[in-house]
């Protein structure tokens, strides 16, 4: 599977971001604390490194993430040159106010009215950029919604006399190569529901939770999860919540779509518990596995091309 979800306005948003990058001092990249690397757009890294701009990585929705794994991600990012990382919840105003202070540390030469700090806030859709912008400004300056890609154009705003910030639309990359990234992004609702089936996303998510947080399934839905897989969890939720639909023949069967919506909704809202979908360790293992698979495929192609006719 290779998910592609790239609304037309994102092409122009990328061009505009590249132009603006030359005029700012610090990039604020907002990530979902539950899937930090999966929610990190490689195009943002490409744009900022091309201009050698420092980056503050903001792991938002930290109140929904596993705090132990969040600590690992902060250590991982803070070890990178030109990068600082903090974890926040937009429910805590004090958390949001830390953003400007951390940006000033990355550009200490831009801190007065003669040389105001110039920032650009970036991120994929639905990671909470608009909520952060509204909290930073103390008023509603950005539309907020549950659907991805609410913000459609850039706007430059003054934080105070010594700092300005450019808000940008949520920006995805054209092709999400890693299957697990696509499923994690869909589970967190960073990509539209038309890009992938909810049932497939829910099954992937349930498998992951069974492996890492099995007690949360039992606590929330009240059934034992021994020997279950992701599809089994969805079916059990359907039976527990009476999610049924009629077949063409008129018989009743479990409605996996409704059960999938329940499971993903509970995850997105935090009702299911504090869940992080990836750690630095699992990320490294996933990348290594992908490279190994590609290497084997390439070797097979080479062998085929050199085989005797």
DOVOLO-942777 format. One line per 10 residues: number of its first residue (from 0); their letters; for each residue x, y, z of N, C-alpha, C. Coordinates in Angstrom, 1 decimal. Example, Ala and Ser with C-alpha at 12.3 -4.5 7.8 and 13.67 -1.06 7.14 Angstrom:
2
0	as	13.2 -5.7 7.8 12.3 -4.5 7.8 13.2 -3.3 7.8; 12.8 -2.2 7.1 13.7 -1.1 7.1 12.9 0.0 7.9
***
This chain:
309
0	xxxxxxxxxx	0.8 -1.2 0.0 0.0 0.0 0.0 0.9 1.2 0.0; 0.5 2.2 -0.8 1.2 3.5 -0.8 0.1 4.6 -0.8; 0.0 5.3 0.3 -1.1 6.3 0.4 -0.7 7.6 -0.3; -1.6 8.1 -1.1 -1.4 9.4 -1.7 -2.6 10.3 -1.4; -2.4 11.4 -0.7 -3.4 12.3 -0.3 -2.8 13.7 -0.4; -3.0 14.4 -1.5 -2.3 15.7 -1.7 -3.2 16.7 -2.3; -4.1 17.3 -1.6 -5.0 18.3 -2.2 -4.3 19.3 -2.9; -4.9 19.9 -4.0 -4.3 20.8 -4.9 -3.6 22.0 -4.3; -4.2 22.5 -3.2 -3.7 23.7 -2.6 -2.3 23.5 -1.9; -1.9 22.2 -1.7 -0.6 21.9 -1.1 0.5 22.2 -2.0
10	xxxxxxxxxx	0.4 22.1 -3.3 1.5 22.5 -4.2 1.9 23.9 -4.1; 0.8 24.8 -4.1 1.1 26.2 -4.0 1.6 26.6 -2.6; 1.1 25.8 -1.6 1.6 26.1 -0.2 3.1 25.7 0.0; 3.5 24.7 -0.7 4.9 24.3 -0.7 5.8 25.4 -1.3; 5.4 25.9 -2.5 6.1 27.0 -3.2 6.2 28.2 -2.3; 5.1 28.6 -1.7 5.1 29.8 -0.9 6.0 29.6 0.4; 5.9 28.4 1.0 6.8 28.1 2.1 8.2 28.2 1.8; 8.6 27.8 0.6 10.0 27.9 0.2 10.5 29.3 0.0; 9.6 30.2 -0.5 9.9 31.6 -0.6 10.0 32.3 0.8; 9.1 31.9 1.7 9.1 32.5 3.0 10.3 32.1 3.8
20	xxxxxxxxxx	10.8 30.9 3.6 11.9 30.3 4.4 13.1 31.2 4.3; 13.3 31.9 3.2 14.4 32.8 3.1 14.3 34.0 4.0; 13.1 34.3 4.5 12.9 35.6 5.2 12.7 35.4 6.7; 12.8 34.1 7.2 12.6 33.9 8.6 13.8 33.4 9.3; 13.8 33.4 10.6 14.9 33.0 11.4 14.8 31.6 12.0; 13.6 31.2 12.4 13.4 29.9 13.0 12.1 29.2 12.5; 12.2 27.9 12.3 11.1 27.1 11.9 10.5 26.4 13.1; 9.2 26.6 13.3 8.5 25.8 14.3 7.8 24.7 13.6; 8.2 23.4 13.9 7.5 22.3 13.3 6.7 21.6 14.3; 5.4 21.6 14.1 4.4 21.0 15.1 4.3 19.5 14.7
30	xxxxxxxxxx	4.5 18.6 15.6 4.3 17.2 15.4 3.3 16.7 16.4; 2.7 15.5 16.0 1.8 14.8 16.9 2.7 14.0 17.8; 2.6 14.2 19.1 3.4 13.5 20.1 3.2 12.0 20.1; 2.1 11.6 19.6 1.8 10.1 19.5 2.5 9.4 18.4; 2.9 10.2 17.4 3.6 9.6 16.2 4.6 10.7 15.6; 5.6 11.1 16.4 6.4 12.2 16.1 7.1 12.1 14.7; 7.7 11.0 14.4 8.4 11.0 13.1 7.5 10.7 11.9; 6.5 9.9 12.2 5.5 9.7 11.1 4.8 11.0 10.7; 4.7 11.9 11.7 4.0 13.2 11.4 5.0 14.3 11.1; 6.2 13.9 10.8 7.2 14.9 10.4 7.4 14.9 8.9
40	xxxxxxxxxx	7.1 16.0 8.3 7.1 16.1 6.8 8.5 16.2 6.3; 9.0 15.3 5.5 10.4 15.4 5.0 10.6 16.6 4.1; 9.5 17.1 3.5 9.7 18.4 2.7 10.0 19.6 3.6; 9.5 19.6 4.8 9.8 20.7 5.8 11.3 20.6 6.1; 11.8 19.4 6.4 13.2 19.2 6.7 14.1 19.7 5.5; 13.6 19.3 4.3 14.4 19.7 3.1 14.4 21.2 3.0; 13.3 21.9 3.2 13.2 23.3 3.0 14.1 24.1 4.0; 14.0 23.6 5.3 14.7 24.4 6.3 16.2 24.1 6.2; 16.6 22.9 5.9 18.1 22.6 5.8 18.7 23.2 4.6; 17.9 23.4 3.6 18.4 24.1 2.4 18.8 25.6 2.7
50	xxxxxxxxxx	18.1 26.2 3.6 18.3 27.5 4.1 19.1 27.6 5.4; 19.4 26.4 5.9 20.2 26.3 7.2 19.4 27.0 8.3; 18.1 26.8 8.5 17.3 27.4 9.5 17.2 26.4 10.7; 17.4 26.9 11.9 17.2 26.1 13.1 15.7 25.8 13.3; 15.4 24.7 14.0 14.1 24.2 14.1 13.7 23.9 15.6; 12.5 24.4 16.0 11.9 24.0 17.2 10.9 23.0 16.9; 11.1 21.7 17.4 10.1 20.7 17.2 9.1 20.7 18.4; 7.9 20.9 18.1 6.8 21.0 19.2 6.0 19.7 19.1; 6.2 18.9 20.1 5.4 17.6 20.2 4.1 17.9 20.9; 3.1 18.2 20.0 1.8 18.6 20.5 0.9 17.4 20.9
60	xxxxxxxxxx	-0.1 17.6 21.6 -1.0 16.6 22.1 -0.3 15.6 23.0; 0.7 16.2 23.8 1.4 15.3 24.7 0.6 14.7 25.8; -0.6 15.4 26.1 -1.5 14.8 27.1 -2.2 13.5 26.6; -2.1 13.3 25.3 -2.7 12.0 24.8 -1.6 10.9 24.6; -0.4 11.3 24.7 0.7 10.4 24.4 1.3 9.7 25.7; 2.0 8.6 25.5 2.7 7.9 26.5 3.8 8.8 27.0; 3.8 9.2 28.3 4.9 10.2 28.7 6.3 9.6 28.7; 6.4 8.3 28.9 7.7 7.7 28.9 8.3 7.7 27.5; 7.5 7.4 26.5 8.0 7.4 25.1 8.2 8.9 24.7; 7.4 9.8 25.1 7.6 11.2 24.8 9.0 11.7 25.3
70	xxxxxxxxxx	9.4 11.2 26.5 10.7 11.6 27.0 11.8 11.1 26.1; 11.6 9.9 25.5 12.6 9.3 24.6 12.7 10.1 23.4; 11.6 10.6 22.8 11.6 11.4 21.6 12.3 12.7 21.9; 12.0 13.3 23.0 12.6 14.6 23.3 14.2 14.5 23.4; 14.6 13.4 24.0 16.1 13.2 24.1 16.6 13.0 22.7; 15.9 12.3 21.8 16.3 12.0 20.5 16.5 13.3 19.7; 15.5 14.1 19.7 15.5 15.3 18.9 16.5 16.4 19.5; 16.6 16.5 20.8 17.5 17.4 21.4 18.9 17.1 21.2; 19.2 15.9 20.7 20.6 15.5 20.4 21.0 15.9 19.0; 20.1 16.4 18.2 20.3 16.8 16.8 20.8 18.3 16.8
80	xxxxxxxxxx	21.8 18.6 15.9 22.3 19.9 15.8 21.2 20.9 15.2; 21.1 22.1 15.8 20.2 23.1 15.2 18.8 22.8 15.5; 18.5 21.9 16.5 17.1 21.5 16.8 16.9 21.5 18.3; 15.8 22.1 18.7 15.3 21.9 20.1 14.0 21.3 20.0; 13.6 20.6 21.1 12.3 19.9 21.1 11.6 20.1 22.5; 10.3 20.4 22.4 9.5 20.5 23.6 8.2 19.7 23.4; 7.6 19.2 24.5 6.3 18.6 24.5 5.3 19.5 25.1; 4.2 19.6 24.5 3.1 20.5 25.0 1.7 20.0 24.9; 0.8 20.6 25.6 -0.6 20.4 25.4 -1.2 21.7 25.3; -2.0 21.9 24.2 -2.6 23.3 24.0 -3.7 23.5 25.1
90	xxxxxxxxxx	-4.0 22.5 25.9 -4.9 22.8 27.0 -4.3 23.5 28.1; -2.9 23.6 28.1 -2.2 24.3 29.1 -1.5 25.6 28.5; -2.0 26.8 28.8 -1.5 28.0 28.2 0.0 28.2 28.4; 0.4 27.8 29.6 1.8 27.9 30.0 2.7 27.1 29.0; 2.2 25.9 28.6 3.0 25.1 27.6 3.2 25.9 26.3; 2.1 26.5 25.8 2.2 27.2 24.5 3.1 28.4 24.6; 3.1 29.1 25.7 4.0 30.2 25.9 5.5 29.9 25.9; 5.8 28.6 26.1 7.2 28.2 26.1 7.8 28.3 24.7; 6.9 28.2 23.7 7.3 28.1 22.3 8.2 29.3 21.9; 7.7 30.5 22.2 8.4 31.7 21.8 9.8 31.8 22.5
100	xxxxxxxxxx	9.8 31.5 23.8 11.0 31.5 24.6 12.0 30.5 24.0; 11.6 29.4 23.6 12.6 28.4 23.0 13.1 28.9 21.7; 12.2 29.5 20.9 12.6 30.1 19.6 13.7 31.2 19.8; 13.5 32.0 20.8 14.5 33.0 21.1 15.9 32.4 21.3; 15.9 31.3 22.0 17.2 30.6 22.2 17.9 30.1 21.0; 17.1 29.8 19.9 17.6 29.4 18.7 18.1 30.5 17.8; 17.6 31.8 18.1 18.0 32.9 17.3 18.2 34.1 18.3; 19.2 34.0 19.1 19.4 35.1 20.2 19.7 36.5 19.6; 20.2 36.5 18.3 20.5 37.8 17.7 19.3 38.6 17.2; 18.1 37.9 17.3 16.8 38.6 16.8 15.9 38.7 18.0
110	xxxxxxxxxx	16.1 39.7 18.8 15.3 39.8 20.1 14.8 41.2 20.4; 14.8 42.2 19.5 14.4 43.5 19.9 13.5 44.1 18.7; 13.1 45.3 18.9 12.2 46.0 18.0 12.9 46.3 16.7; 14.2 46.4 16.7 15.0 46.7 15.5 15.2 45.5 14.7; 15.4 44.3 15.4 15.5 43.0 14.7 14.6 42.0 15.4; 13.3 42.1 15.0 12.4 41.2 15.6 12.6 39.8 15.2; 12.3 38.8 16.1 12.4 37.4 15.8 11.3 37.0 14.7; 11.7 36.4 13.7 10.8 36.0 12.6 10.7 34.5 12.6; 9.5 34.0 12.8 9.3 32.5 12.9 8.2 32.1 11.8; 8.3 30.9 11.4 7.3 30.3 10.6 6.9 28.9 11.2
120	xxxxxxxxxx	5.6 28.8 11.4 5.0 27.6 12.0 4.5 26.7 10.9; 5.0 25.4 11.0 4.7 24.5 9.9 4.3 23.1 10.5; 3.7 22.3 9.7 3.4 20.9 10.1 2.4 20.3 9.2; 2.1 19.0 9.3 1.1 18.4 8.5 -0.3 18.8 9.0; -1.3 18.4 8.3 -2.7 18.7 8.7 -3.1 18.1 10.0; -3.9 18.8 10.8 -4.5 18.3 12.0 -3.6 17.9 13.1; -2.4 18.6 13.2 -1.6 18.4 14.4 -1.7 19.5 15.5; -2.6 20.4 15.2 -2.9 21.5 16.2 -2.2 22.8 16.0; -1.8 23.1 14.8 -1.1 24.3 14.5 -2.0 25.5 14.7; -3.3 25.4 14.2 -4.2 26.5 14.4 -4.5 26.8 15.8
130	xxxxxxxxxx	-4.7 25.8 16.6 -5.0 26.0 18.1 -3.8 26.6 18.7; -2.6 26.2 18.4 -1.4 26.9 18.9 -1.3 28.3 18.5; -1.6 28.6 17.2 -1.6 30.0 16.8 -2.6 30.9 17.6; -3.8 30.4 17.8 -4.8 31.1 18.5 -4.3 31.4 20.0; -3.7 30.4 20.6 -3.2 30.5 21.9 -2.0 31.5 22.0; -1.1 31.5 21.0 0.0 32.4 21.0 -0.4 33.9 20.9; -1.4 34.1 20.0 -1.9 35.4 19.8 -3.0 35.9 20.8; -3.5 35.0 21.5 -4.6 35.3 22.5 -5.9 35.7 21.9; -6.1 35.3 20.6 -7.3 35.6 19.9 -7.5 34.6 18.8; -8.6 34.5 18.2 -8.8 33.6 17.1 -8.3 34.2 15.8
140	xxxxxxxxxx	-7.2 33.6 15.3 -6.6 34.1 14.0 -6.6 33.0 13.0; -6.9 31.8 13.5 -6.8 30.6 12.6 -8.0 29.7 12.8; -8.6 29.2 11.7 -9.7 28.3 11.8 -9.3 27.0 12.4; -10.1 26.4 13.3 -9.8 25.2 13.9 -10.9 24.2 13.5; -10.5 22.9 13.2 -11.5 21.9 12.8 -11.0 20.5 13.0; -11.9 19.6 13.0 -11.5 18.2 13.1 -11.0 17.6 11.8; -11.4 18.2 10.7 -11.0 17.7 9.4 -9.6 18.2 9.1; -8.8 17.4 8.4 -7.4 17.9 8.0 -7.5 19.0 7.0; -6.4 19.8 6.9 -6.3 20.8 5.9 -7.3 21.9 6.0; -7.5 22.5 7.2 -8.5 23.6 7.4 -7.9 24.9 6.9
150	xxxxxxxxxx	-6.6 25.1 7.3 -5.9 26.4 6.9 -5.5 26.2 5.5; -5.8 27.2 4.6 -5.5 27.1 3.2 -4.4 28.1 2.7; -4.1 29.1 3.5 -3.1 30.1 3.0 -2.3 30.6 4.1; -1.1 31.2 3.7 -0.3 31.8 4.7 -0.8 33.1 5.3; -0.4 33.5 6.5 -0.7 34.8 7.0 0.4 35.1 8.0; 0.9 36.4 8.0 1.9 36.8 8.9 1.3 37.7 10.0; 1.7 37.4 11.3 1.1 38.0 12.4 2.1 38.4 13.4; 1.9 39.5 14.1 2.8 40.0 15.2 2.4 39.4 16.5; 3.4 38.7 17.1 3.2 38.2 18.5 3.3 39.4 19.5; 4.3 40.2 19.3 4.5 41.5 20.0 5.5 42.3 19.1
160	xxxxxxxxxx	6.1 43.4 19.7 6.9 44.3 18.9 8.3 43.6 18.6; 8.6 42.5 19.3 9.9 41.8 19.1 9.8 40.5 18.4; 8.6 40.1 17.9 8.5 38.8 17.3 7.3 38.7 16.4; 7.5 38.1 15.2 6.4 37.9 14.3 6.4 36.4 13.9; 5.2 35.9 13.5 5.1 34.5 13.1 4.3 34.4 11.8; 4.7 33.5 10.9 4.0 33.2 9.7 3.2 31.9 9.9; 1.9 31.9 9.8 1.1 30.7 9.8 1.1 30.1 8.4; 1.2 28.8 8.3 1.1 28.1 7.0 0.1 27.0 7.0; -0.4 26.7 5.8 -1.3 25.5 5.7 -0.7 24.2 6.1; -1.4 23.3 6.6 -0.9 21.9 6.8 -0.4 21.4 5.5
170	xxxxxxxxxx	0.8 20.8 5.6 1.5 20.4 4.4 1.9 18.9 4.5; 1.4 18.1 3.6 1.7 16.7 3.5 2.7 16.6 2.3; 3.4 15.4 2.2 4.2 15.1 1.1 3.4 14.2 0.1; 3.7 14.3 -1.2 2.8 13.7 -2.2 2.6 12.2 -2.0; 3.6 11.4 -1.6 3.5 10.0 -1.5 4.1 9.5 -0.2; 3.2 8.8 0.6 3.6 8.3 1.9 4.1 6.9 1.6; 5.4 6.7 1.6 6.0 5.4 1.2 5.8 4.3 2.2; 6.0 4.5 3.4 5.9 3.5 4.4 4.5 3.2 4.8; 4.0 2.0 4.7 2.7 1.6 5.0 2.3 2.0 6.5; 3.2 1.7 7.4 2.9 2.0 8.8 2.7 3.5 9.0
180	xxxxxxxxxx	3.5 4.3 8.3 3.3 5.8 8.5 1.9 6.2 8.0; 1.5 5.6 6.8 0.2 6.0 6.3 -0.9 5.6 7.3; -0.8 4.4 7.9 -1.9 4.0 8.8 -1.8 4.8 10.1; -0.7 5.1 10.6 -0.6 6.0 11.8 -1.2 7.3 11.5; -0.9 7.9 10.4 -1.4 9.2 10.0 -2.9 9.2 9.9; -3.4 8.1 9.3 -4.9 8.0 9.1 -5.5 7.8 10.5; -4.9 7.0 11.4 -5.4 6.7 12.7 -5.5 8.0 13.5; -4.6 8.9 13.3 -4.6 10.2 14.0 -5.4 11.3 13.3; -5.9 10.9 12.1 -6.8 11.8 11.3 -6.1 12.9 10.7; -4.8 12.7 10.3 -4.0 13.7 9.6 -4.3 13.7 8.1
190	xxxxxxxxxx	-4.8 12.6 7.6 -5.2 12.5 6.2 -6.6 12.2 6.1; -7.2 12.5 5.0 -8.7 12.4 4.8 -9.2 11.0 4.8; -10.4 10.8 5.2 -11.0 9.5 5.3 -11.1 8.8 3.9; -11.1 9.6 2.9 -11.2 9.0 1.5 -9.8 8.3 1.1; -8.8 8.6 1.8 -7.5 8.1 1.4 -7.3 6.6 1.7; -8.0 6.1 2.7 -7.8 4.7 3.1 -9.0 4.3 3.9; -9.3 3.0 3.9 -10.5 2.4 4.5 -10.3 2.5 6.0; -11.4 3.0 6.7 -11.3 3.0 8.2 -11.1 1.7 8.8; -11.7 0.6 8.2 -11.6 -0.7 8.8 -10.1 -1.2 8.7; -9.4 -0.9 7.6 -8.0 -1.2 7.5 -7.2 -0.5 8.6
200	xxxxxxxxxx	-7.5 0.8 8.7 -6.7 1.6 9.7 -7.0 1.1 11.1; -8.2 0.8 11.4 -8.6 0.3 12.8 -8.0 -1.0 13.1; -7.9 -1.9 12.1 -7.3 -3.2 12.3 -5.8 -3.0 12.5; -5.1 -2.2 11.8 -3.7 -1.9 12.0 -3.5 -1.3 13.4; -4.3 -0.4 13.8 -4.2 0.3 15.1 -4.5 -0.7 16.2; -5.5 -1.5 16.1 -5.8 -2.5 17.1 -4.7 -3.5 17.3; -4.1 -4.0 16.2 -2.9 -4.9 16.3 -1.8 -4.2 17.1; -1.5 -2.9 16.8 -0.5 -2.2 17.5 -0.8 -2.1 19.0; -2.0 -1.7 19.3 -2.4 -1.6 20.7 -2.3 -2.9 21.5; -2.8 -4.0 20.8 -2.7 -5.3 21.4 -1.2 -5.6 21.8
210	xxxxxxxxxx	-0.3 -5.2 20.9 1.1 -5.6 21.2 1.7 -4.7 22.3; 1.3 -3.5 22.4 2.0 -2.5 23.3 1.2 -2.1 24.5; -0.1 -2.0 24.4 -1.0 -1.6 25.5 -2.2 -2.5 25.6; -2.0 -3.8 25.7 -3.2 -4.7 25.7 -4.2 -4.4 26.8; -3.8 -3.9 27.9 -4.7 -3.7 29.0 -5.7 -2.6 28.7; -5.4 -1.7 27.8 -6.3 -0.6 27.5 -7.6 -1.1 26.7; -7.4 -2.1 25.9 -8.5 -2.6 25.1 -9.5 -3.3 26.1; -9.0 -4.1 27.0 -9.8 -4.8 28.0 -10.5 -3.8 28.9; -9.8 -2.8 29.4 -10.4 -1.8 30.3 -11.5 -1.0 29.6; -11.3 -0.6 28.4 -12.3 0.2 27.7 -13.5 -0.5 27.3
220	xxxxxxxxxx	-13.3 -1.7 26.7 -14.4 -2.4 26.1 -15.0 -3.6 26.8; -14.3 -4.0 27.9 -14.8 -5.0 28.8 -14.8 -6.4 28.2; -13.8 -6.8 27.4 -13.7 -8.2 27.0 -12.2 -8.6 27.0; -12.0 -9.9 27.2 -10.7 -10.4 27.2 -10.1 -10.4 25.8; -8.8 -10.0 25.6 -8.2 -9.9 24.3 -7.2 -11.0 24.0; -7.2 -12.1 24.8 -6.3 -13.2 24.6 -6.5 -13.8 23.2; -5.4 -14.0 22.5 -5.5 -14.7 21.2 -6.2 -13.9 20.1; -6.5 -12.7 20.3 -7.1 -11.8 19.4 -6.2 -11.1 18.4; -6.6 -10.9 17.2 -5.9 -10.0 16.3 -6.7 -8.7 16.2; -6.2 -7.8 15.3 -6.9 -6.5 15.2 -8.3 -6.6 14.7
230	xxxxxxxxxx	-8.5 -7.5 13.7 -9.9 -7.7 13.2 -10.8 -8.3 14.3; -10.2 -9.2 15.1 -11.0 -9.8 16.2 -11.4 -8.7 17.2; -10.6 -7.7 17.5 -10.9 -6.6 18.4 -12.1 -5.9 17.8; -12.0 -5.6 16.5 -13.1 -4.8 15.8 -14.4 -5.6 15.9; -14.4 -6.9 15.6 -15.6 -7.7 15.7 -16.1 -7.7 17.2; -15.2 -7.8 18.1 -15.7 -7.9 19.5 -16.3 -6.5 19.9; -15.8 -5.4 19.5 -16.4 -4.1 19.8 -17.7 -4.0 19.1; -17.8 -4.5 17.9 -19.1 -4.5 17.2 -20.2 -5.3 18.0; -19.8 -6.4 18.5 -20.8 -7.2 19.3 -21.1 -6.5 20.6; -20.1 -6.0 21.2 -20.3 -5.3 22.6 -21.2 -4.1 22.4
240	xxxxxxxxxx	-21.0 -3.3 21.3 -21.7 -2.1 21.2 -22.9 -2.2 20.2; -23.2 -3.5 19.9 -24.4 -3.8 19.1 -24.3 -3.1 17.7; -23.1 -3.1 17.1 -22.9 -2.5 15.8 -23.3 -3.6 14.7; -24.4 -3.5 14.1 -24.9 -4.5 13.2 -25.4 -3.8 11.9; -25.4 -4.6 10.8 -26.0 -4.1 9.6 -26.6 -5.3 8.9; -27.5 -4.9 8.0 -28.1 -6.0 7.2 -27.4 -6.3 5.9; -27.2 -7.5 5.6 -26.6 -7.9 4.3 -27.7 -7.8 3.2; -27.2 -8.0 2.0 -28.2 -7.9 0.9 -29.3 -8.9 1.0; -29.0 -10.0 1.6 -30.0 -11.0 1.8 -30.9 -10.8 3.0; -30.7 -9.7 3.7 -31.5 -9.3 4.9 -31.0 -9.8 6.2
250	xxxxxxxxxx	-30.0 -10.6 6.2 -29.4 -11.2 7.5 -28.6 -10.1 8.2; -28.5 -10.2 9.5 -27.8 -9.3 10.3 -26.3 -9.8 10.5; -25.4 -8.9 10.3 -24.0 -9.2 10.5 -23.3 -8.1 11.2; -22.1 -8.3 11.7 -21.4 -7.2 12.5 -21.0 -6.1 11.5; -21.1 -4.9 12.0 -20.8 -3.7 11.2 -19.4 -3.2 11.6; -18.4 -3.7 10.9 -17.0 -3.4 11.2 -16.7 -1.9 11.0; -17.4 -1.3 10.0 -17.1 0.1 9.8 -17.5 1.0 11.0; -18.7 0.7 11.6 -19.1 1.4 12.8 -18.2 1.2 14.0; -17.8 -0.1 14.1 -16.9 -0.5 15.2 -15.6 0.2 15.1; -15.1 0.3 13.8 -13.8 0.9 13.5 -13.9 2.4 13.9
260	xxxxxxxxxx	-15.0 3.0 13.6 -15.1 4.5 13.9 -15.1 4.7 15.4; -15.8 3.7 16.1 -15.8 3.8 17.6 -14.3 3.7 18.1; -13.6 2.7 17.7 -12.2 2.5 18.2 -11.3 3.7 17.9; -11.4 4.1 16.6 -10.5 5.3 16.2 -10.9 6.5 16.9; -12.2 6.7 17.1 -12.7 7.9 17.8 -12.2 7.9 19.3; -12.2 6.8 19.9 -11.8 6.7 21.3 -10.3 7.0 21.4; -9.5 6.5 20.4 -8.1 6.8 20.4 -7.8 8.3 20.2; -8.5 8.9 19.2 -8.3 10.3 18.8 -8.6 11.2 20.0; -9.7 10.9 20.7 -10.1 11.8 21.8 -9.3 11.5 23.1; -8.6 10.4 23.1 -7.9 10.1 24.4 -8.6 9.3 25.3
270	xxxxxxxxxx	-9.9 8.9 25.0 -10.7 8.1 25.9 -10.1 6.7 26.1; -9.4 6.2 25.1 -8.8 4.9 25.2 -7.6 4.8 26.1; -7.0 6.0 26.3 -5.8 6.0 27.1 -4.6 6.8 26.4; -3.5 6.9 27.1 -2.4 7.6 26.5 -1.5 6.6 25.7; -1.6 6.8 24.4 -1.0 5.8 23.5 -0.1 6.5 22.5; 1.1 6.0 22.4 2.1 6.5 21.4 2.3 5.3 20.4; 2.3 5.6 19.2 2.3 4.6 18.1 3.7 4.2 17.7; 4.7 5.0 18.0 6.1 4.7 17.6 7.0 5.3 18.6; 8.2 4.7 18.8 9.3 5.2 19.6 10.5 5.3 18.7; 11.6 6.0 19.2 12.8 6.0 18.4 13.3 4.6 18.0
280	xxxxxxxxxx	13.1 3.7 19.0 13.6 2.3 18.7 12.8 1.6 17.6; 11.4 1.7 17.7 10.6 1.0 16.7 10.8 1.7 15.4; 11.0 3.0 15.4 11.2 3.8 14.1 12.5 3.3 13.4; 13.5 3.2 14.2 14.8 2.7 13.6 14.7 1.3 13.1; 13.9 0.4 13.8 13.7 -1.0 13.3 12.9 -1.0 12.1; 11.9 -0.1 12.0 11.0 -0.1 10.8 11.8 0.4 9.6; 12.7 1.4 9.7 13.5 1.9 8.6 14.5 0.8 8.2; 15.1 0.2 9.1 16.1 -0.9 8.8 15.4 -2.0 8.0; 14.2 -2.4 8.5 13.4 -3.5 7.8 13.1 -3.1 6.4; 12.7 -1.8 6.2 12.3 -1.3 4.9 13.5 -1.4 3.9
290	xxxxxxxxxx	14.7 -0.9 4.5 15.9 -0.9 3.6 16.3 -2.3 3.3; 16.1 -3.2 4.2 16.5 -4.6 4.0 15.6 -5.2 2.9; 14.3 -4.9 3.0 13.4 -5.4 2.0 13.7 -4.9 0.6; 14.0 -3.6 0.5 14.4 -3.0 -0.8 15.7 -3.6 -1.3; 16.6 -3.9 -0.4 17.9 -4.5 -0.8 17.7 -5.8 -1.4; 16.8 -6.6 -0.8 16.5 -8.0 -1.3 15.8 -7.9 -2.6; 14.9 -6.9 -2.8 14.2 -6.8 -4.0 15.1 -6.4 -5.1; 16.1 -5.5 -4.8 17.0 -5.0 -5.8 18.0 -6.1 -6.2; 18.4 -7.0 -5.2 19.3 -8.1 -5.5 18.6 -9.1 -6.4; 17.3 -9.3 -6.2 16.5 -10.2 -7.0 16.4 -9.7 -8.4
300	xxxxxxxxx	16.2 -8.4 -8.6 16.1 -7.8 -9.9 17.4 -8.0 -10.7; 18.5 -7.7 -9.9 19.9 -7.8 -10.5 20.1 -9.3 -11.0; 19.8 -10.2 -10.1 20.0 -11.6 -10.4 19.2 -12.0 -11.7; 18.0 -11.5 -11.7 17.1 -11.8 -12.9 17.7 -11.2 -14.2; 18.2 -10.0 -14.0 18.8 -9.4 -15.2 20.0 -10.0 -15.7; 20.8 -10.7 -14.8 22.0 -11.4 -15.2 21.8 -12.9 -15.4; 20.6 -13.3 -15.3 20.4 -14.8 -15.5 20.6 -15.1 -17.0; 20.9 -16.4 -17.2 21.1 -16.9 -18.6 19.7 -16.9 -19.3; 19.6 -16.6 -20.6 18.4 -16.5 -21.3 17.9 -18.0 -21.5
***
